[in-house]
């Protein structure tokens, strides 16, 4: 019985070392440009139920700090 307990503890320990999860590293995006005020000629559009602002071929999303460019 003691031998079974020792073998089971070794198996549990070994399985904990071999995780199936992979490490995911996300790059910190420092290239976000915040526009504090949009030009007067912007258009308001709805994409997937979200309100976006369109100007000069780009879509902008309103945030607390201003407007940021989003990919649609």
mmCIF file as gemmi writes it, N, C-alpha and C atoms, coordinates in Angstrom:
data_model
loop_
_atom_site.group_PDB
_atom_site.id
_atom_site.type_symbol
_atom_site.label_atom_id
_atom_site.label_alt_id
_atom_site.label_comp_id
_atom_site.label_asym_id
_atom_site.label_entity_id
_atom_site.label_seq_id
_atom_site.pdbx_PDB_ins_code
_atom_site.Cartn_x
_atom_site.Cartn_y
_atom_site.Cartn_z
_atom_site.occupancy
_atom_site.B_iso_or_equiv
_atom_site.pdbx_formal_charge
_atom_site.auth_seq_id
_atom_site.auth_asym_id
_atom_site.pdbx_PDB_model_num
ATOM 1 N N . UNK Axp A 1 ? 0.813 -1.19 0 1 0 ? 1 A 1
ATOM 2 C CA . UNK Axp A 1 ? 0 0 0 1 0 ? 1 A 1
ATOM 3 C C . UNK Axp A 1 ? 0.857 1.255 0 1 0 ? 1 A 1
ATOM 4 N N . UNK Axp A 2 ? 1.936 1.231 0.762 1 0 ? 2 A 1
ATOM 5 C CA . UNK Axp A 2 ? 2.824 2.387 0.827 1 0 ? 2 A 1
ATOM 6 C C . UNK Axp A 2 ? 3.5 2.638 -0.513 1 0 ? 2 A 1
ATOM 7 N N . UNK Axp A 3 ? 3.847 1.568 -1.218 1 0 ? 3 A 1
ATOM 8 C CA . UNK Axp A 3 ? 4.489 1.69 -2.519 1 0 ? 3 A 1
ATOM 9 C C . UNK Axp A 3 ? 3.523 2.325 -3.523 1 0 ? 3 A 1
ATOM 10 N N . UNK Axp A 4 ? 2.24 1.948 -3.478 1 0 ? 4 A 1
ATOM 11 C CA . UNK Axp A 4 ? 1.236 2.518 -4.366 1 0 ? 4 A 1
ATOM 12 C C . UNK Axp A 4 ? 1.074 4.021 -4.107 1 0 ? 4 A 1
ATOM 13 N N . UNK Axp A 5 ? 1.09 4.411 -2.85 1 0 ? 5 A 1
ATOM 14 C CA . UNK Axp A 5 ? 0.963 5.812 -2.482 1 0 ? 5 A 1
ATOM 15 C C . UNK Axp A 5 ? 2.146 6.627 -2.988 1 0 ? 5 A 1
ATOM 16 N N . UNK Axp A 6 ? 3.331 6.096 -2.869 1 0 ? 6 A 1
ATOM 17 C CA . UNK Axp A 6 ? 4.53 6.796 -3.341 1 0 ? 6 A 1
ATOM 18 C C . UNK Axp A 6 ? 4.505 6.933 -4.853 1 0 ? 6 A 1
ATOM 19 N N . UNK Axp A 7 ? 4.149 5.844 -5.57 1 0 ? 7 A 1
ATOM 20 C CA . UNK Axp A 7 ? 4.084 5.913 -7.033 1 0 ? 7 A 1
ATOM 21 C C . UNK Axp A 7 ? 3.02 6.896 -7.502 1 0 ? 7 A 1
ATOM 22 N N . UNK Axp A 8 ? 1.881 6.925 -6.823 1 0 ? 8 A 1
ATOM 23 C CA . UNK Axp A 8 ? 0.823 7.848 -7.235 1 0 ? 8 A 1
ATOM 24 C C . UNK Axp A 8 ? 1.236 9.3 -6.991 1 0 ? 8 A 1
ATOM 25 N N . UNK Axp A 9 ? 1.957 9.562 -5.902 1 0 ? 9 A 1
ATOM 26 C CA . UNK Axp A 9 ? 2.448 10.923 -5.656 1 0 ? 9 A 1
ATOM 27 C C . UNK Axp A 9 ? 3.474 11.347 -6.702 1 0 ? 9 A 1
ATOM 28 N N . UNK Axp A 10 ? 4.323 10.414 -7.129 1 0 ? 10 A 1
ATOM 29 C CA . UNK Axp A 10 ? 5.311 10.714 -8.163 1 0 ? 10 A 1
ATOM 30 C C . UNK Axp A 10 ? 4.619 11.016 -9.486 1 0 ? 10 A 1
ATOM 31 N N . UNK Axp A 11 ? 3.596 10.25 -9.822 1 0 ? 11 A 1
ATOM 32 C CA . UNK Axp A 11 ? 2.859 10.469 -11.07 1 0 ? 11 A 1
ATOM 33 C C . UNK Axp A 11 ? 2.147 11.819 -11.042 1 0 ? 11 A 1
ATOM 34 N N . UNK Axp A 12 ? 1.504 12.137 -9.937 1 0 ? 12 A 1
ATOM 35 C CA . UNK Axp A 12 ? 0.8 13.426 -9.827 1 0 ? 12 A 1
ATOM 36 C C . UNK Axp A 12 ? 1.79 14.57 -9.935 1 0 ? 12 A 1
ATOM 37 N N . UNK Axp A 13 ? 2.943 14.464 -9.294 1 0 ? 13 A 1
ATOM 38 C CA . UNK Axp A 13 ? 3.962 15.502 -9.373 1 0 ? 13 A 1
ATOM 39 C C . UNK Axp A 13 ? 4.485 15.656 -10.798 1 0 ? 13 A 1
ATOM 40 N N . UNK Axp A 14 ? 4.719 14.546 -11.471 1 0 ? 14 A 1
ATOM 41 C CA . UNK Axp A 14 ? 5.23 14.591 -12.85 1 0 ? 14 A 1
ATOM 42 C C . UNK Axp A 14 ? 4.197 15.198 -13.803 1 0 ? 14 A 1
ATOM 43 N N . UNK Axp A 15 ? 2.92 14.897 -13.598 1 0 ? 15 A 1
ATOM 44 C CA . UNK Axp A 15 ? 1.885 15.471 -14.462 1 0 ? 15 A 1
ATOM 45 C C . UNK Axp A 15 ? 1.728 16.973 -14.246 1 0 ? 15 A 1
ATOM 46 N N . UNK Axp A 16 ? 1.997 17.445 -13.064 1 0 ? 16 A 1
ATOM 47 C CA . UNK Axp A 16 ? 1.921 18.884 -12.809 1 0 ? 16 A 1
ATOM 48 C C . UNK Axp A 16 ? 3.045 19.644 -13.48 1 0 ? 16 A 1
ATOM 49 N N . UNK Axp A 17 ? 4.169 18.995 -13.703 1 0 ? 17 A 1
ATOM 50 C CA . UNK Axp A 17 ? 5.289 19.656 -14.376 1 0 ? 17 A 1
ATOM 51 C C . UNK Axp A 17 ? 5.055 19.791 -15.879 1 0 ? 17 A 1
ATOM 52 N N . UNK Axp A 18 ? 4.299 18.884 -16.478 1 0 ? 18 A 1
ATOM 53 C CA . UNK Axp A 18 ? 4.038 18.904 -17.91 1 0 ? 18 A 1
ATOM 54 C C . UNK Axp A 18 ? 2.675 19.524 -18.173 1 0 ? 18 A 1
ATOM 55 N N . UNK Axp A 19 ? 2.647 20.807 -18.252 1 0 ? 19 A 1
ATOM 56 C CA . UNK Axp A 19 ? 1.385 21.503 -18.478 1 0 ? 19 A 1
ATOM 57 C C . UNK Axp A 19 ? 1.111 21.591 -19.971 1 0 ? 19 A 1
ATOM 58 N N . UNK Axp A 20 ? -0.145 21.471 -20.337 1 0 ? 20 A 1
ATOM 59 C CA . UNK Axp A 20 ? -0.534 21.607 -21.739 1 0 ? 20 A 1
ATOM 60 C C . UNK Axp A 20 ? -0.675 23.071 -22.144 1 0 ? 20 A 1
ATOM 61 N N . UNK Axp A 21 ? -0.738 23.945 -21.18 1 0 ? 21 A 1
ATOM 62 C CA . UNK Axp A 21 ? -0.895 25.368 -21.487 1 0 ? 21 A 1
ATOM 63 C C . UNK Axp A 21 ? 0.417 25.915 -22.03 1 0 ? 21 A 1
ATOM 64 N N . UNK Axp A 22 ? 0.269 26.788 -23.005 1 0 ? 22 A 1
ATOM 65 C CA . UNK Axp A 22 ? 1.445 27.43 -23.568 1 0 ? 22 A 1
ATOM 66 C C . UNK Axp A 22 ? 1.49 28.869 -23.105 1 0 ? 22 A 1
ATOM 67 N N . UNK Axp A 23 ? 2.658 29.39 -23.036 1 0 ? 23 A 1
ATOM 68 C CA . UNK Axp A 23 ? 2.819 30.77 -22.61 1 0 ? 23 A 1
ATOM 69 C C . UNK Axp A 23 ? 2.475 31.693 -23.76 1 0 ? 23 A 1
ATOM 70 N N . UNK Axp A 24 ? 1.622 32.636 -23.495 1 0 ? 24 A 1
ATOM 71 C CA . UNK Axp A 24 ? 1.206 33.604 -24.5 1 0 ? 24 A 1
ATOM 72 C C . UNK Axp A 24 ? 1.803 34.948 -24.127 1 0 ? 24 A 1
ATOM 73 N N . UNK Axp A 25 ? 2.569 35.518 -25.038 1 0 ? 25 A 1
ATOM 74 C CA . UNK Axp A 25 ? 3.195 36.804 -24.794 1 0 ? 25 A 1
ATOM 75 C C . UNK Axp A 25 ? 2.563 37.819 -25.734 1 0 ? 25 A 1
ATOM 76 N N . UNK Axp A 26 ? 2.01 38.859 -25.166 1 0 ? 26 A 1
ATOM 77 C CA . UNK Axp A 26 ? 1.412 39.917 -25.961 1 0 ? 26 A 1
ATOM 78 C C . UNK Axp A 26 ? 2.359 41.102 -26.004 1 0 ? 26 A 1
ATOM 79 N N . UNK Axp A 27 ? 2.516 41.657 -27.183 1 0 ? 27 A 1
ATOM 80 C CA . UNK Axp A 27 ? 3.369 42.826 -27.313 1 0 ? 27 A 1
ATOM 81 C C . UNK Axp A 27 ? 2.634 44.047 -26.783 1 0 ? 27 A 1
ATOM 82 N N . UNK Axp A 28 ? 3.361 44.859 -26.086 1 0 ? 28 A 1
ATOM 83 C CA . UNK Axp A 28 ? 2.796 46.104 -25.601 1 0 ? 28 A 1
ATOM 84 C C . UNK Axp A 28 ? 2.743 47.081 -26.766 1 0 ? 28 A 1
ATOM 85 N N . UNK Axp A 29 ? 1.546 47.5 -27.101 1 0 ? 29 A 1
ATOM 86 C CA . UNK Axp A 29 ? 1.367 48.372 -28.251 1 0 ? 29 A 1
ATOM 87 C C . UNK Axp A 29 ? 1.568 49.819 -27.836 1 0 ? 29 A 1
ATOM 88 N N . UNK Axp A 30 ? 2.71 50.371 -28.17 1 0 ? 30 A 1
ATOM 89 C CA . UNK Axp A 30 ? 3 51.762 -27.855 1 0 ? 30 A 1
ATOM 90 C C . UNK Axp A 30 ? 2.662 52.686 -29.012 1 0 ? 30 A 1
ATOM 91 N N . UNK Axp A 31 ? 2.146 52.136 -30.092 1 0 ? 31 A 1
ATOM 92 C CA . UNK Axp A 31 ? 1.907 52.946 -31.28 1 0 ? 31 A 1
ATOM 93 C C . UNK Axp A 31 ? 0.451 53.395 -31.394 1 0 ? 31 A 1
ATOM 94 N N . UNK Axp A 32 ? -0.26 53.483 -30.285 1 0 ? 32 A 1
ATOM 95 C CA . UNK Axp A 32 ? -1.639 53.947 -30.321 1 0 ? 32 A 1
ATOM 96 C C . UNK Axp A 32 ? -1.632 55.464 -30.331 1 0 ? 32 A 1
ATOM 97 N N . UNK Axp A 33 ? -2.291 56.022 -31.327 1 0 ? 33 A 1
ATOM 98 C CA . UNK Axp A 33 ? -2.374 57.464 -31.449 1 0 ? 33 A 1
ATOM 99 C C . UNK Axp A 33 ? -3.742 57.922 -30.965 1 0 ? 33 A 1
ATOM 100 N N . UNK Axp A 34 ? -3.74 58.842 -30.048 1 0 ? 34 A 1
ATOM 101 C CA . UNK Axp A 34 ? -4.987 59.387 -29.519 1 0 ? 34 A 1
ATOM 102 C C . UNK Axp A 34 ? -5.224 60.736 -30.161 1 0 ? 34 A 1
ATOM 103 N N . UNK Axp A 35 ? -6.406 60.879 -30.765 1 0 ? 35 A 1
ATOM 104 C CA . UNK Axp A 35 ? -6.809 62.158 -31.36 1 0 ? 35 A 1
ATOM 105 C C . UNK Axp A 35 ? -7.77 62.794 -30.371 1 0 ? 35 A 1
ATOM 106 N N . UNK Axp A 36 ? -7.443 63.985 -29.919 1 0 ? 36 A 1
ATOM 107 C CA . UNK Axp A 36 ? -8.257 64.615 -28.884 1 0 ? 36 A 1
ATOM 108 C C . UNK Axp A 36 ? -9.535 65.229 -29.433 1 0 ? 36 A 1
ATOM 109 N N . UNK Axp A 37 ? -9.504 65.661 -30.689 1 0 ? 37 A 1
ATOM 110 C CA . UNK Axp A 37 ? -10.689 66.285 -31.27 1 0 ? 37 A 1
ATOM 111 C C . UNK Axp A 37 ? -10.783 65.882 -32.732 1 0 ? 37 A 1
ATOM 112 N N . UNK Axp A 38 ? -11.935 65.354 -33.132 1 0 ? 38 A 1
ATOM 113 C CA . UNK Axp A 38 ? -12.139 64.972 -34.529 1 0 ? 38 A 1
ATOM 114 C C . UNK Axp A 38 ? -12.467 66.211 -35.371 1 0 ? 38 A 1
ATOM 115 N N . UNK Axp A 39 ? -12.152 66.173 -36.672 1 0 ? 39 A 1
ATOM 116 C CA . UNK Axp A 39 ? -12.536 67.284 -37.546 1 0 ? 39 A 1
ATOM 117 C C . UNK Axp A 39 ? -14.059 67.387 -37.653 1 0 ? 39 A 1
ATOM 118 N N . UNK Axp A 40 ? -14.549 68.513 -38.132 1 0 ? 40 A 1
ATOM 119 C CA . UNK Axp A 40 ? -15.986 68.748 -38.207 1 0 ? 40 A 1
ATOM 120 C C . UNK Axp A 40 ? -16.681 67.887 -39.249 1 0 ? 40 A 1
ATOM 121 N N . UNK Axp A 41 ? -15.961 67.333 -40.202 1 0 ? 41 A 1
ATOM 122 C CA . UNK Axp A 41 ? -16.581 66.591 -41.298 1 0 ? 41 A 1
ATOM 123 C C . UNK Axp A 41 ? -16.601 65.083 -41.095 1 0 ? 41 A 1
ATOM 124 N N . UNK Axp A 42 ? -16.643 64.608 -39.885 1 0 ? 42 A 1
ATOM 125 C CA . UNK Axp A 42 ? -16.677 63.16 -39.641 1 0 ? 42 A 1
ATOM 126 C C . UNK Axp A 42 ? -18.104 62.647 -39.812 1 0 ? 42 A 1
ATOM 127 N N . UNK Axp A 43 ? -18.221 61.343 -40.044 1 0 ? 43 A 1
ATOM 128 C CA . UNK Axp A 43 ? -19.521 60.684 -40.146 1 0 ? 43 A 1
ATOM 129 C C . UNK Axp A 43 ? -19.663 59.696 -38.993 1 0 ? 43 A 1
ATOM 130 N N . UNK Axp A 44 ? -20.857 59.581 -38.451 1 0 ? 44 A 1
ATOM 131 C CA . UNK Axp A 44 ? -21.151 58.604 -37.4 1 0 ? 44 A 1
ATOM 132 C C . UNK Axp A 44 ? -21.685 57.349 -38.083 1 0 ? 44 A 1
ATOM 133 N N . UNK Axp A 45 ? -21.046 56.218 -37.833 1 0 ? 45 A 1
ATOM 134 C CA . UNK Axp A 45 ? -21.471 54.946 -38.423 1 0 ? 45 A 1
ATOM 135 C C . UNK Axp A 45 ? -21.646 53.927 -37.31 1 0 ? 45 A 1
ATOM 136 N N . UNK Axp A 46 ? -22.451 52.914 -37.58 1 0 ? 46 A 1
ATOM 137 C CA . UNK Axp A 46 ? -22.647 51.807 -36.638 1 0 ? 46 A 1
ATOM 138 C C . UNK Axp A 46 ? -22.08 50.548 -37.271 1 0 ? 46 A 1
ATOM 139 N N . UNK Axp A 47 ? -21.167 49.91 -36.57 1 0 ? 47 A 1
ATOM 140 C CA . UNK Axp A 47 ? -20.563 48.656 -37.02 1 0 ? 47 A 1
ATOM 141 C C . UNK Axp A 47 ? -20.759 47.644 -35.909 1 0 ? 47 A 1
ATOM 142 N N . UNK Axp A 48 ? -21.517 46.588 -36.207 1 0 ? 48 A 1
ATOM 143 C CA . UNK Axp A 48 ? -21.821 45.531 -35.24 1 0 ? 48 A 1
ATOM 144 C C . UNK Axp A 48 ? -22.433 46.103 -33.959 1 0 ? 48 A 1
ATOM 145 N N . UNK Axp A 49 ? -23.281 47.086 -34.117 1 0 ? 49 A 1
ATOM 146 C CA . UNK Axp A 49 ? -23.966 47.68 -32.978 1 0 ? 49 A 1
ATOM 147 C C . UNK Axp A 49 ? -23.158 48.693 -32.194 1 0 ? 49 A 1
ATOM 148 N N . UNK Axp A 50 ? -21.945 48.971 -32.618 1 0 ? 50 A 1
ATOM 149 C CA . UNK Axp A 50 ? -21.101 49.925 -31.905 1 0 ? 50 A 1
ATOM 150 C C . UNK Axp A 50 ? -21.003 51.222 -32.697 1 0 ? 50 A 1
ATOM 151 N N . UNK Axp A 51 ? -21.016 52.319 -31.987 1 0 ? 51 A 1
ATOM 152 C CA . UNK Axp A 51 ? -20.942 53.629 -32.622 1 0 ? 51 A 1
ATOM 153 C C . UNK Axp A 51 ? -19.489 53.989 -32.883 1 0 ? 51 A 1
ATOM 154 N N . UNK Axp A 52 ? -19.17 54.213 -34.152 1 0 ? 52 A 1
ATOM 155 C CA . UNK Axp A 52 ? -17.825 54.606 -34.554 1 0 ? 52 A 1
ATOM 156 C C . UNK Axp A 52 ? -17.905 55.898 -35.351 1 0 ? 52 A 1
ATOM 157 N N . UNK Axp A 53 ? -16.779 56.549 -35.454 1 0 ? 53 A 1
ATOM 158 C CA . UNK Axp A 53 ? -16.687 57.794 -36.202 1 0 ? 53 A 1
ATOM 159 C C . UNK Axp A 53 ? -15.768 57.554 -37.393 1 0 ? 53 A 1
ATOM 160 N N . UNK Axp A 54 ? -16.193 57.985 -38.575 1 0 ? 54 A 1
ATOM 161 C CA . UNK Axp A 54 ? -15.447 57.727 -39.806 1 0 ? 54 A 1
ATOM 162 C C . UNK Axp A 54 ? -14.973 59.045 -40.386 1 0 ? 54 A 1
ATOM 163 N N . UNK Axp A 55 ? -13.676 59.128 -40.651 1 0 ? 55 A 1
ATOM 164 C CA . UNK Axp A 55 ? -13.097 60.301 -41.292 1 0 ? 55 A 1
ATOM 165 C C . UNK Axp A 55 ? -11.812 59.898 -41.993 1 0 ? 55 A 1
ATOM 166 N N . UNK Axp A 56 ? -11.668 60.372 -43.213 1 0 ? 56 A 1
ATOM 167 C CA . UNK Axp A 56 ? -10.433 60.203 -43.99 1 0 ? 56 A 1
ATOM 168 C C . UNK Axp A 56 ? -10.036 58.729 -44.129 1 0 ? 56 A 1
ATOM 169 N N . UNK Axp A 57 ? -11.023 57.85 -44.314 1 0 ? 57 A 1
ATOM 170 C CA . UNK Axp A 57 ? -10.745 56.44 -44.553 1 0 ? 57 A 1
ATOM 171 C C . UNK Axp A 57 ? -10.45 55.63 -43.311 1 0 ? 57 A 1
ATOM 172 N N . UNK Axp A 58 ? -10.628 56.199 -42.139 1 0 ? 58 A 1
ATOM 173 C CA . UNK Axp A 58 ? -10.35 55.489 -40.892 1 0 ? 58 A 1
ATOM 174 C C . UNK Axp A 58 ? -11.553 55.542 -39.963 1 0 ? 58 A 1
ATOM 175 N N . UNK Axp A 59 ? -11.677 54.495 -39.153 1 0 ? 59 A 1
ATOM 176 C CA . UNK Axp A 59 ? -12.732 54.441 -38.146 1 0 ? 59 A 1
ATOM 177 C C . UNK Axp A 59 ? -12.112 54.763 -36.788 1 0 ? 59 A 1
ATOM 178 N N . UNK Axp A 60 ? -12.811 55.585 -36.017 1 0 ? 60 A 1
ATOM 179 C CA . UNK Axp A 60 ? -12.341 55.993 -34.702 1 0 ? 60 A 1
ATOM 180 C C . UNK Axp A 60 ? -13.344 55.566 -33.638 1 0 ? 60 A 1
ATOM 181 N N . UNK Axp A 61 ? -12.832 55.243 -32.462 1 0 ? 61 A 1
ATOM 182 C CA . UNK Axp A 61 ? -13.663 54.868 -31.331 1 0 ? 61 A 1
ATOM 183 C C . UNK Axp A 61 ? -13.422 55.892 -30.228 1 0 ? 61 A 1
ATOM 184 N N . UNK Axp A 62 ? -14.495 56.308 -29.573 1 0 ? 62 A 1
ATOM 185 C CA . UNK Axp A 62 ? -14.378 57.303 -28.515 1 0 ? 62 A 1
ATOM 186 C C . UNK Axp A 62 ? -13.934 56.633 -27.214 1 0 ? 62 A 1
ATOM 187 N N . UNK Axp A 63 ? -12.943 57.196 -26.554 1 0 ? 63 A 1
ATOM 188 C CA . UNK Axp A 63 ? -12.465 56.721 -25.26 1 0 ? 63 A 1
ATOM 189 C C . UNK Axp A 63 ? -12.444 57.885 -24.286 1 0 ? 63 A 1
ATOM 190 N N . UNK Axp A 64 ? -12.021 57.626 -23.067 1 0 ? 64 A 1
ATOM 191 C CA . UNK Axp A 64 ? -11.959 58.69 -22.06 1 0 ? 64 A 1
ATOM 192 C C . UNK Axp A 64 ? -10.928 59.759 -22.416 1 0 ? 64 A 1
ATOM 193 N N . UNK Axp A 65 ? -9.867 59.35 -23.089 1 0 ? 65 A 1
ATOM 194 C CA . UNK Axp A 65 ? -8.789 60.284 -23.402 1 0 ? 65 A 1
ATOM 195 C C . UNK Axp A 65 ? -8.933 60.947 -24.766 1 0 ? 65 A 1
ATOM 196 N N . UNK Axp A 66 ? -9.857 60.47 -25.58 1 0 ? 66 A 1
ATOM 197 C CA . UNK Axp A 66 ? -10.031 61.034 -26.923 1 0 ? 66 A 1
ATOM 198 C C . UNK Axp A 66 ? -10.549 59.969 -27.861 1 0 ? 66 A 1
ATOM 199 N N . UNK Axp A 67 ? -10.059 59.969 -29.079 1 0 ? 67 A 1
ATOM 200 C CA . UNK Axp A 67 ? -10.482 59.019 -30.106 1 0 ? 67 A 1
ATOM 201 C C . UNK Axp A 67 ? -9.279 58.218 -30.569 1 0 ? 67 A 1
ATOM 202 N N . UNK Axp A 68 ? -9.454 56.914 -30.722 1 0 ? 68 A 1
ATOM 203 C CA . UNK Axp A 68 ? -8.375 56.05 -31.2 1 0 ? 68 A 1
ATOM 204 C C . UNK Axp A 68 ? -8.824 55.353 -32.478 1 0 ? 68 A 1
ATOM 205 N N . UNK Axp A 69 ? -7.877 55.041 -33.333 1 0 ? 69 A 1
ATOM 206 C CA . UNK Axp A 69 ? -8.151 54.368 -34.603 1 0 ? 69 A 1
ATOM 207 C C . UNK Axp A 69 ? -8.395 52.89 -34.314 1 0 ? 69 A 1
ATOM 208 N N . UNK Axp A 70 ? -9.464 52.353 -34.91 1 0 ? 70 A 1
ATOM 209 C CA . UNK Axp A 70 ? -9.77 50.934 -34.757 1 0 ? 70 A 1
ATOM 210 C C . UNK Axp A 70 ? -9.828 50.291 -36.123 1 0 ? 70 A 1
ATOM 211 N N . UNK Axp A 71 ? -9.548 48.997 -36.166 1 0 ? 71 A 1
ATOM 212 C CA . UNK Axp A 71 ? -9.661 48.239 -37.413 1 0 ? 71 A 1
ATOM 213 C C . UNK Axp A 71 ? -11.028 47.601 -37.461 1 0 ? 71 A 1
ATOM 214 N N . UNK Axp A 72 ? -11.688 47.723 -38.605 1 0 ? 72 A 1
ATOM 215 C CA . UNK Axp A 72 ? -13.027 47.16 -38.748 1 0 ? 72 A 1
ATOM 216 C C . UNK Axp A 72 ? -12.973 45.979 -39.697 1 0 ? 72 A 1
